Amino acid sequence: MTGSDFPAGELLRGVRVLDLTNVLAGPFAAYQLALLGADVLKVEIPEAGDLARRLGADADLNERHLGASFLAQNGGKRSLTANLKSARGREVLLRAVGTADVLVENFRPGVLDRLGLGWDVLQAANPRLVYCAISGFGQDGPLRDRPAYDQIVQGLSGMMSTTGTSETEPLRAGFPIADTLGGMAAAFAISSALVHRDRTGEGVRLDVSMLESALTALGWAVSNHLIAGRPPERIGNDNATAAPSGAFRTADGMLNIAANEQHQFVALCRVVGCPELAEDVRFAERAARKEHRAALTERLEEALRARTAAEWEEPLAAAGVPAARVLTVPEALEQDQVRARRFVHALPFPGHPGRELRVLGSPVRVPGTAPASPGPPPLLGEHTDDLLAELGYDTDEIARLRAEGAV
């Protein structure tokens, strides 16, 4: 098998992950591992399951514990219900831990310890276990016990303070960026820990903070403060590091242009029919363009209004100027580029034969292959009996576990 035909879904083949997480950051992390071939067992509360099963834009799906938020992040997983507040339920989990490579959870710090399932207990059950705890603020520090959702972290990280304009209040991003960053950081850390475990035989305990994950994504907003002593300001769609770099009005909509280098600026001026701007003393050099950003934007937008955003894209790109339309989410998903990369995948809709479920795959490619979910998201507890049998429980024992409310 060569690098060009290696199936991406084989990268984590043979790795078993116990997913004890809820809503987004944790499920997203485990989903990324499933897309690359891990066998993910989603451990859920009997009858209730992951809260995301009741979250999404379709009220009917929420009522049936198949909320869009759940369906989007849980493809290919198998659902095992276990009541961790019962002794027998904890016994089931510990038996599963003995077969697992990874356990990931996003309870508040200390919850598993209070249940008698802390790191020492888990490590005793499986010394090679990679244990990943995802939380809003980390497992220590003065905020460790605070509840956190994406919006809370967006605010505390400074993200909101950089979003908007000088005339607006701070604005949150219109999507759960802090949750997603925390989940991606966890997936990366877990994969790294598996390499360490396979090299040394040692289990690893991972502590992933959503707050710190968010801070790492702030780029120049953080580095300019820490290194240059200059805190960021809200500048809307403009890029603080260069001009002209931002969103510009055209005949029919907004066009993002990032002419960050001198040759790109010269090419931009030529393509839009204003070559004289490159010679104007106000715009001739990078620092001057930033100082006179408003005047430059006004002149460029006068020229850009001669065509639509779509009509400008190709000639600007051909001239080496990064430029692209500002699309809606539906438009973005239907782009030829996204289709060509097979990033949106069709799965069977759980519990609805013949219905199609469309979800995103992995942004990571192994040449020639696009990682896709190995199967649809699970119904709540769909695989409980099969998984208990895999763990060594016989039919009578499974029946007793159900009768006791342990699973």
C-alpha positions as CSV (number, residue, x, y, z in Angstrom):
1,M,0.0,0.0,0.0
2,T,1.4,3.4,-1.0
3,G,0.9,6.8,0.5
4,S,-1.4,7.7,-2.4
5,D,-3.9,4.9,-1.7
6,F,-3.7,4.6,2.1
7,P,-7.3,4.7,3.5
8,A,-7.5,7.7,5.9
9,G,-10.0,5.7,8.0
10,E,-7.3,3.3,8.9
11,L,-5.0,5.8,10.7
12,L,-6.5,4.9,14.1
13,R,-7.8,1.5,13.4
14,G,-7.6,-0.7,16.5
15,V,-7.8,2.3,18.9
16,R,-10.9,2.1,21.2
17,V,-12.2,5.3,22.7
18,L,-14.7,5.7,25.5
19,D,-16.6,8.9,24.9
20,L,-18.3,10.1,28.1
21,T,-18.8,13.6,26.8
22,N,-21.8,15.9,26.1
23,V,-22.9,18.6,23.7
24,L,-20.0,19.7,21.5
25,A,-16.3,20.1,22.5
26,G,-16.0,16.5,23.7
27,P,-18.2,14.8,21.1
28,F,-16.4,16.8,18.4
29,A,-13.0,15.5,19.6
30,A,-14.2,11.9,19.7
31,Y,-15.8,12.3,16.3
32,Q,-12.5,13.5,14.8
33,L,-11.0,10.3,16.1
34,A,-13.8,8.2,14.7
35,L,-13.3,9.7,11.3
36,L,-9.8,8.5,11.3
37,G,-10.8,4.9,12.2
38,A,-11.1,4.8,16.0
39,D,-13.8,2.5,17.5
40,V,-15.7,5.1,19.6
41,L,-18.1,3.8,22.3
42,K,-20.3,6.6,23.4
43,V,-21.2,6.1,27.1
44,E,-24.6,7.8,27.8
45,I,-27.0,8.3,30.7
46,P,-29.9,5.8,30.4
47,E,-33.1,7.3,29.0
48,A,-31.6,10.8,28.7
49,G,-28.3,10.5,26.8
50,D,-26.1,13.3,25.5
51,L,-27.9,16.7,26.0
52,A,-27.1,17.4,22.3
53,R,-29.7,14.8,21.4
54,R,-32.3,17.5,22.4
55,L,-30.5,20.4,20.7
56,G,-31.0,21.7,17.2
57,A,-33.2,23.6,14.8
58,D,-35.7,20.7,14.3
59,A,-38.0,20.4,17.3
60,D,-39.3,17.0,16.1
61,L,-35.8,15.5,16.0
62,N,-35.1,17.0,19.4
63,E,-38.1,15.2,20.9
64,R,-36.9,11.9,19.5
65,H,-33.4,12.4,21.0
66,L,-31.9,12.9,17.5
67,G,-31.2,16.6,17.6
68,A,-29.2,18.1,14.8
69,S,-26.4,19.0,17.2
70,F,-26.0,15.4,18.2
71,L,-26.3,14.0,14.6
72,A,-23.5,16.3,13.4
73,Q,-20.8,15.1,15.9
74,N,-21.5,11.4,16.6
75,G,-21.4,9.5,13.3
76,G,-19.8,6.1,13.5
77,K,-20.0,5.8,17.3
78,R,-21.7,3.0,19.2
79,S,-24.0,3.9,22.1
80,L,-23.7,2.2,25.5
81,T,-25.9,3.4,28.3
82,A,-24.5,3.2,31.8
83,N,-25.7,4.7,35.1
84,L,-22.5,5.9,36.7
85,K,-24.3,6.7,39.9
86,S,-24.9,3.0,40.5
87,A,-22.3,0.6,41.6
88,R,-23.1,-1.9,38.8
89,G,-23.1,0.9,36.2
90,R,-19.6,1.9,37.4
91,E,-18.6,-1.7,37.2
92,V,-19.6,-1.8,33.5
93,L,-17.6,1.3,32.8
94,L,-14.5,0.0,34.5
95,R,-14.8,-3.3,32.6
96,A,-14.9,-1.2,29.4
97,V,-11.9,0.9,30.5
98,G,-10.0,-2.4,30.6
99,T,-10.5,-2.8,26.9
100,A,-10.0,0.8,25.9
101,D,-7.1,2.9,24.7
102,V,-8.7,6.3,25.4
103,L,-11.3,7.8,27.8
104,V,-12.5,11.3,27.1
105,E,-14.9,13.3,29.3
106,N,-16.0,16.9,29.8
107,F,-17.6,16.8,33.2
108,R,-16.8,19.6,35.6
109,P,-13.5,18.9,37.4
110,G,-13.9,16.5,40.2
111,V,-17.1,14.8,39.1
112,L,-15.5,11.5,38.2
113,D,-13.5,11.6,41.4
114,R,-16.8,11.9,43.4
115,L,-18.2,9.0,41.5
116,G,-15.2,6.9,42.5
117,L,-13.9,6.9,38.9
118,G,-11.0,9.3,39.2
119,W,-7.6,9.0,37.4
120,D,-6.1,6.6,40.0
121,V,-9.0,4.2,39.7
122,L,-9.0,4.4,35.9
123,Q,-5.3,3.9,35.7
124,A,-5.5,0.9,38.1
125,A,-8.1,-0.6,35.7
126,N,-5.9,0.1,32.7
127,P,-2.3,1.4,33.2
128,R,-2.0,2.1,29.5
129,L,-5.1,4.3,29.3
130,V,-5.0,7.8,27.7
131,Y,-7.4,9.9,29.8
132,C,-8.5,13.3,28.5
133,A,-10.5,15.7,30.5
134,I,-11.9,18.7,28.7
135,S,-13.3,21.6,30.7
136,G,-14.0,25.3,30.4
137,F,-10.9,26.4,32.4
138,G,-8.8,23.3,33.2
139,Q,-8.5,21.0,36.2
140,D,-6.9,23.6,38.5
141,G,-6.9,27.3,39.1
142,P,-9.5,29.6,40.7
143,L,-12.1,29.1,37.9
144,R,-11.9,25.3,37.7
145,D,-15.3,24.7,39.3
146,R,-17.2,27.3,37.2
147,P,-19.7,26.1,34.6
148,A,-18.7,27.1,31.1
149,Y,-20.3,27.2,27.7
150,D,-18.9,28.5,24.4
151,Q,-20.2,32.0,24.8
152,I,-18.7,32.3,28.3
153,V,-15.3,31.3,27.0
154,Q,-15.6,33.6,24.0
155,G,-16.1,36.5,26.4
156,L,-13.4,35.5,28.9
157,S,-10.8,34.8,26.3
158,G,-11.0,38.3,24.8
159,M,-12.4,37.0,21.5
160,M,-15.5,39.1,21.8
161,S,-13.5,42.2,22.6
162,T,-11.8,42.0,19.2
163,T,-15.0,41.4,17.2
164,G,-17.1,44.3,15.8
165,T,-16.2,47.9,15.2
166,S,-15.4,50.9,17.4
167,E,-19.1,51.8,17.2
168,T,-20.4,48.4,18.4
169,E,-20.4,46.5,21.6
170,P,-18.1,43.4,21.6
171,L,-19.7,40.7,19.5
172,R,-19.6,36.9,19.8
173,A,-18.7,34.8,16.8
174,G,-21.9,33.4,15.3
175,F,-20.8,29.8,15.8
176,P,-19.3,27.8,18.7
177,I,-15.7,28.5,18.0
178,A,-14.4,28.0,21.5
179,D,-16.1,24.5,21.8
180,T,-14.7,23.5,18.4
181,L,-11.2,24.7,19.3
182,G,-11.3,22.8,22.6
183,G,-12.4,19.7,20.8
184,M,-9.7,19.9,18.1
185,A,-7.0,20.5,20.8
186,A,-8.3,17.4,22.6
187,A,-8.2,15.3,19.5
188,F,-4.6,16.5,18.8
189,A,-3.5,15.8,22.4
190,I,-5.1,12.4,22.5
191,S,-3.3,11.4,19.2
192,S,0.0,12.6,20.6
193,A,-0.5,10.8,23.8
194,L,-1.2,7.6,22.0
195,V,2.2,7.9,20.3
196,H,3.8,8.4,23.7
197,R,1.9,5.4,25.2
198,D,2.9,3.1,22.3
199,R,6.5,4.2,22.7
200,T,6.8,3.9,26.5
201,G,3.8,1.8,27.6
202,E,2.7,4.5,30.0
203,G,-0.8,5.9,30.2
204,V,-1.2,9.6,30.0
205,R,-3.5,12.1,31.8
206,L,-4.5,15.1,29.6
207,D,-6.1,18.3,30.9
208,V,-7.6,20.4,28.0
209,S,-8.8,24.0,28.8
210,M,-11.3,25.6,26.4
211,L,-10.2,29.0,27.7
212,E,-6.6,28.3,26.8
213,S,-7.5,26.7,23.5
214,A,-9.4,29.9,22.6
215,L,-6.5,32.1,23.6
216,T,-4.2,30.2,21.3
217,A,-6.4,31.0,18.4
218,L,-6.3,34.8,18.8
219,G,-3.0,35.1,16.9
220,W,-1.8,38.7,16.5
221,A,-4.5,40.0,19.0
222,V,-2.4,38.2,21.7
223,S,1.1,38.5,20.2
224,N,0.8,42.3,19.6
225,H,-0.1,42.7,23.3
226,L,2.4,40.3,24.8
227,I,5.3,41.2,22.6
228,A,4.7,44.7,21.3
229,G,2.6,46.0,24.3
230,R,-0.3,47.0,22.1
231,P,-3.8,45.6,22.8
232,P,-6.1,45.0,19.9
233,E,-9.0,47.3,18.9
234,R,-12.3,46.4,17.2
235,I,-11.8,47.1,13.5
236,G,-14.6,45.2,11.9
237,N,-13.7,43.5,8.7
238,D,-10.3,45.1,8.3
239,N,-7.1,43.2,9.0
240,A,-5.0,45.1,11.5
241,T,-1.7,43.8,10.0
242,A,-2.1,45.2,6.5
243,A,-4.1,47.3,4.1
244,P,-5.9,46.9,1.8
245,S,-6.9,43.7,3.6
246,G,-10.6,43.2,4.5
247,A,-14.1,43.1,3.0
248,F,-14.9,45.5,0.2
249,R,-18.2,46.5,-1.4
250,T,-18.8,45.6,-5.0
251,A,-21.8,45.9,-7.4
252,D,-23.7,43.2,-5.6
253,G,-22.0,42.2,-2.3
254,M,-18.9,41.9,-0.3
255,L,-15.5,40.7,-1.6
256,N,-12.7,39.8,0.7
257,I,-9.3,41.0,-0.5
258,A,-6.0,40.4,1.2
259,A,-3.3,42.4,-0.6
260,N,-0.8,42.0,2.2
261,E,2.4,42.1,0.1
262,Q,3.6,45.0,-2.1
263,H,3.4,43.1,-5.4
264,Q,-0.2,42.0,-4.5
265,F,-1.2,45.7,-3.9
266,V,0.4,46.7,-7.2
267,A,-1.5,43.9,-9.0
268,L,-4.7,44.8,-7.3
269,C,-4.5,48.4,-8.4
270,R,-3.8,47.3,-12.0
271,V,-6.7,44.8,-12.2
272,V,-9.3,47.2,-10.8
273,G,-8.1,49.9,-13.3
274,C,-6.4,52.2,-10.8
275,P,-2.7,51.8,-11.3
276,E,-2.1,55.3,-10.1
277,L,-3.0,54.3,-6.5
278,A,0.3,52.3,-6.3
279,E,2.2,55.5,-7.0
280,D,0.2,57.7,-4.6
281,V,2.4,58.8,-1.7
282,R,-0.4,57.9,0.8
283,F,-0.5,54.3,-0.4
284,A,2.9,53.6,-1.9
285,E,4.3,51.8,1.2
286,R,2.8,49.3,3.7
287,A,2.8,51.6,6.7
288,A,1.3,54.5,4.8
289,R,-1.5,52.3,3.5
290,K,-2.5,51.3,7.0
291,E,-2.4,55.0,8.1
292,H,-4.6,56.0,5.2
293,R,-6.8,52.9,5.2
294,A,-10.1,54.7,4.9
295,A,-9.1,56.8,1.9
296,L,-7.7,53.7,0.2
297,T,-10.8,51.7,0.8
298,E,-13.0,54.5,-0.6
299,R,-11.0,54.6,-3.8
300,L,-10.9,50.9,-4.3
301,E,-14.7,50.5,-3.6
302,E,-15.4,53.1,-6.3
303,A,-13.6,50.9,-8.8
304,L,-15.0,47.6,-7.4
305,R,-18.6,48.7,-7.8
306,A,-18.1,48.3,-11.6
307,R,-18.5,44.5,-11.3
308,T,-20.0,41.9,-9.1
309,A,-18.0,40.1,-6.4
310,A,-18.1,36.9,-8.5
311,E,-16.8,38.8,-11.6
312,W,-13.8,40.2,-9.6
313,E,-12.7,36.9,-8.1
314,E,-11.1,35.2,-11.2
315,P,-9.1,38.2,-12.6
316,L,-7.8,39.0,-9.1
317,A,-6.8,35.4,-8.4
318,A,-5.2,35.2,-11.8
319,A,-3.1,38.2,-10.9
320,G,-2.0,36.6,-7.6
321,V,-4.2,38.7,-5.4
322,P,-6.0,36.7,-2.7
323,A,-9.7,37.5,-3.1
324,A,-13.0,35.7,-2.7
325,R,-16.7,36.4,-2.2
326,V,-18.3,36.5,1.3
327,L,-20.7,33.5,1.1
328,T,-23.6,32.3,3.2
329,V,-23.2,28.9,4.9
330,P,-25.4,27.1,2.3
331,E,-23.4,28.7,-0.5
332,A,-20.1,27.7,1.2
333,L,-21.2,24.1,1.4
334,E,-22.2,23.9,-2.3
335,Q,-18.9,25.3,-3.6
336,D,-17.2,23.2,-6.3
337,Q,-14.1,23.1,-4.1
338,V,-16.0,21.5,-1.2
339,R,-17.7,19.1,-3.5
340,A,-14.4,18.1,-5.1
341,R,-12.8,17.3,-1.8
342,R,-15.9,15.2,-0.8
343,F,-16.1,17.0,2.6
344,V,-19.9,16.6,3.0
345,H,-20.9,13.0,3.4
346,A,-24.3,11.2,3.1
347,L,-25.1,8.7,5.8
348,P,-28.2,6.6,6.6
349,F,-30.5,8.6,8.9
350,P,-30.7,6.7,12.2
351,G,-34.2,5.2,12.7
352,H,-35.4,6.4,9.3
353,P,-34.7,3.8,6.5
354,G,-34.3,5.5,3.2
355,R,-33.7,9.0,4.6
356,E,-30.3,10.6,4.1
357,L,-28.3,12.4,6.7
358,R,-25.6,14.9,5.5
359,V,-22.7,15.7,7.8
360,L,-19.2,17.0,7.6
361,G,-16.2,14.7,7.4
362,S,-12.6,15.4,8.5
363,P,-10.6,18.4,7.3
364,V,-7.5,16.1,7.2
365,R,-6.7,14.2,4.0
366,V,-4.4,11.3,3.4
367,P,-3.6,11.6,-0.3
368,G,-6.4,10.2,-2.4
369,T,-8.9,9.6,0.4
370,A,-11.4,11.7,2.3
371,P,-12.1,10.4,5.8
372,A,-15.8,9.8,6.3
373,S,-17.9,8.5,9.2
374,P,-17.9,4.7,9.3
375,G,-21.6,4.8,10.0
376,P,-24.6,6.8,11.1
377,P,-24.9,8.3,14.6
378,P,-26.4,5.8,17.1
379,L,-29.8,5.7,18.6
380,L,-29.7,6.1,22.4
381,G,-28.4,2.8,23.8
382,E,-28.6,1.1,20.4
383,H,-25.5,-1.0,21.0
384,T,-25.7,-1.6,24.7
385,D,-26.5,-5.3,24.7
386,D,-23.9,-6.1,22.0
387,L,-21.2,-4.1,23.8
388,L,-22.0,-5.7,27.1
389,A,-21.7,-9.1,25.5
390,E,-18.3,-8.0,24.1
391,L,-17.3,-7.1,27.6
392,G,-18.1,-10.6,28.8
393,Y,-21.6,-10.3,30.2
394,D,-24.0,-13.1,29.5
395,T,-27.7,-12.8,28.7
396,D,-28.9,-13.2,32.2
397,E,-26.4,-10.7,33.6
398,I,-27.4,-8.2,31.0
399,A,-31.0,-8.7,32.0
400,R,-30.2,-8.1,35.6
401,L,-28.2,-4.9,34.8
402,R,-31.3,-3.6,33.0
403,A,-33.6,-4.5,35.8
404,E,-31.4,-2.7,38.3
405,G,-31.2,0.4,36.2
406,A,-27.5,0.1,35.8
407,V,-27.6,0.4,32.0
